[in-house]
């Protein structure tokens, strides 16, 4: 355990880039490792002051606000992963694009986007470790641990806010490639099915098609047809957990090597072809750059193991 101490009263002037952020969220980042309950307690008691006044947790920060933050003391594990770990250092080679505002990463399959649930670290913790001088690094969206491909990270709060607005307004175009079982019908261009999250007794999270779930839609097009398999492009219109995977299963065409929503027979067949991971890849990402305001697009190539499986399938045609 690292003894984390904020033993003195701290005075902070808010950077213009942080304008609009709720004070409770700001304090959770500023006082890393301090329990949420303690943060809300010091806000409720008026120990945190903004321009010498008490504020509520939902107060939105303004540029040049003067914050008084009281002393707090807590023991929490806050260490970032070592940059000497191969999984951390190799992420540098997966960066597709980087500037002062964003990073576009070709996330490897098997790496979580963030730590938690028994994982010591994920992509975001690894990047913070590789960029110790970078004050702000946050995920714009998420990818399942076993899904590879385009992942967008914001390097400024204003960029994060802008990109979140684009996601809400459906201005971000995300396209995935998936190898699915069977022959995808040529006239099936979309799957609309409400999705509901469930947690099993084992603690495993699973998503089901359920009328009480959230409205969800994925658009599809065929990229290549094989013997009893199809390479499809999937474009999620909504952004639900496991959406593409569950919609493919609902359509009767589960994704290859999906350990939750897959087909055993199909998985055994693709395994013999050398497939050892989920065949779902975030192939491209297009959005309006938060600084230049120009529409930009990035593509992540398929990793060699997926290309190899496609070659094997073509040889069967």
N, C-alpha and C positions, 0 to 999 in steps of 0.2 A: 504494500500500500504506500502511496506517496502522500506525505503530509502536506496538504495544500492549505496555505494560510493567506488570508487577505486581512492582515492584522491592523492596518491603519485605515483611517478614513481616506477615501480616494475622491479626487475631483476630476471629472472628465468633461471635455468640450466635445459636443457631437459633430462629427464630420458631416458635411452636406450630403454625402453619398448615403448616409444612414437615415435621411429624412423619411418619415412615413412608417418606420418600423415601430411596432409596439414595444413599450419599455420592458414588459415581462420577457419577451423574446430576446431583446437586446441583453438583458441581465443574464439570461440562461447561457448566452454565448460568452459574455464578458467574464462571468464567474463560473468558468468551466469546472465541472465536478461538484458544484454546490447543488444539493437536492432542490427540486422544484418547490417543495413545501416551505423550505427556508426562504427562498426568493419571494414567494407570495406573502410570507410572514413579515419580512422587512418592508415590503410595499404597504401592507395593510396597517402596520404600526407607524407608518410615516417616516421610517428611518432613511428611506431613499427620498431625496428631494430633487426637484427639477426647478431651476431658477429660484431656489429657496422655498418652493411650495410643495405640498404633498400632492401626489398624483395617484390615479387608479391604474391597475395593471394594463388596461386597454389604452392608456394614453399613448398617442403617436408622437414620436420624437420629431423635433424641428431642428433645422440646421443651427448650429452654435448654441443649442441648449446647454446649460451648465448643470451637470449631474453631481450630486453628493451621494457616494456609495459608502455605507457603514462598514466597519470591520466584520468579517465572517471567518469562521474557521471550520474546516471539515477535512476528513481523510477520505480520499477517493483515488482509485486507479485512473490516472490521466495520461499515462505514457503513450506516445505515438509509436507505431511500429518502427523497427530499425530499418534504415535505408540500406543496410547491408544484406537484408533478406532478398533473395532472388525475385520473389513475387512482387516485392515493392520496387526494386531498382528497374526491373524489366518493364514496368508500366511506362517509363519514359519512351520506350520504343513503340508503344501503342498509341502515342499521341498523333492524331491525324492533322490537327490544326491548333494553334494557340496564338492569342494576342493579349492585350492588356485587359480584355473584357471577358473572354470565354476560353475554354478548352474543349475540344471535341476529341473524345477518346474511343479507340476501338477496343472495347472491354473484352478481355478474354473470358471464355466460358469457364465456370467453376469459381470465379471470383465474385464475391458479394459486393454490392455497391456501398454498403456501410456495415460496420461491426454490429454485434448484438446477437442474441439467440445462440450463444455459445461460440460465436466467431470473435476472435480477438481484434480483427480489423477488416476493413473493406477498402474499396477504391478511394473513397473520400479521405479516410484516415491516412492511407498510403500517400496520396498526393500532398496532404498537409505536411507529412513528414519529409517529402522530397522538396517542398517549397516552404521552408521555415520562415522566410521573409514575407511571405504572402499573407496579408492580414485577413483576407476574406476568401474562402473557397467553399462553395455549396453546390450540391446536386440540383440540377434544374428538374430532372425527372428520374425515374428508376428503370432498371432492367432486372428481370429475374436473375438469380445467381447463375443458372445454367445457360442463360441466353447470352450470346456474344453480340458485339457490334457497337454502333454509334451511341455514345453516352455524352450528354452535354453538361458541362460544369461552368458555373458563373464565378468570375473573379471579382465582381463588385456587386454590392447589394442592389444598385440601380439596374444592373443587367439582369439579376435574378427576378426582380419585380417585373421588368419589361417582358422577359421570356415567359414568366408565369401568366401574364396577361394574354400573351399570344397563344399559350396552351389553352386557356379558358375560352378564347375567341376562335379556337380551332384554325389558327394561322400557321401552326407547325405541322409539316408534312412528314410523318414517320412511316417508313416502308420496311417491311421485314421479308426475309425469304425463309420458307419452311418446306421441308420434305414431308409430305403426308401420305398415309396409306391409301391405296385404291386409286381409282380414276376420278378426279375432281370433275363434276359436271361442267361442261362448257358454258351452260346458261346460268350457273350459280355465281352471281357477282357480289353477293353480300350475305352476311349472317346477322340477324337482329334477334337477340335473345337476352332477357334480363339475367343478371348475375348476382348471386348471393354468396357472401363469405361465410364459411363455417369453420369452427375449430373442433377437431376430433379429440376424443379422450386422451389420445397420445400427445396432444399439443400441436399436432400437425395441422397446418392451415390448408383448407381445400375450398375450391370455388365450384358452385353448382348453378345450373340453369334453373331458375325458380321465378315464378310470377311475382313474388314479393321482393325480388332483387332489384338492382339499379338498372335502368335502361342502358343497353350496350349494343354497339354496332361495329362490325369489321367488314371492310370491303376486300374483295379477292379478285385476282386474275391469275390465269395459268401462265407459267413461264416455260415449263417443259414437261412433257408426258413420258412416262416410262411404263414398263410392265408392272401393273398393280402398284404404281406409286406416281406421285405428281409433285413437281416443284412449283409452289405457288408463291405469289407476292401477296402479303397481307398488310392492309393499311387500317390501323385502328382509328375509328372516328371518336370513340370515347377511350378513356384510359384506365380501365378497371384492372385489378390484380388478376394475373393469369388469363387475361381476356382472349388472346389469340389461341392459346392452348385449349381452353374450354370451348370456344366457338368451333375450332376444328373438330374436336370430339363430338360436339352437338350436331355437326354437319355429317358425321359418320366417317370422317377422315382424320384420325388422330395423328399427331406429329411423331416422327421417328425418335425413338429413345427418350420418350417422355415418361419418367418414372411415376408420375401421378395420374396422367390422363391418357396414357398410351395404350397400344395394342400389343400383347405379348408376342403373337406370331410374327407381326411385322417387325417388331424390335429384334427378335432373334435373327430374322433375315438380314436386316441392316447391320447387325452386330457382326455377322459373318463377313460382311463387306468392309469391316474395320471401323464402324461407327461406335464411338465410345462416349458420346455426349449428345445432348438434346440438339436436334437439327432445327434450331430457330436462331436467326441471325438478323439483327437490326442493320439492314443493308444501307439505308440512306436516311438523311435528316435534312430538311430544308426549312428555313425560317428567316425572319427579317433581323439583320444584325442590330443589336441594341445600340450601337454607336453610329455606324455608317448609315443605318436605315435602309440598306440595300438587301435584296433577297439573296441569301447564300445557300449553298447546298454542299453536303459532304457525303462521301461514300466510304464504306469500310469493306475491304475485300474479304471474301470467304477464306477461312483458314485452310491450309493444305489438306487436313483430314476430311473436311466436308467436300472439297473439290475432288478428292480421290473417290469418295463414295458415289458422287455423280458420274464420274468416269466409269465406274463398275456398272452402274445402272444403265448407262448408254450402251455398254457392250452387250447387254442382254436384249436390247431392242432388235 
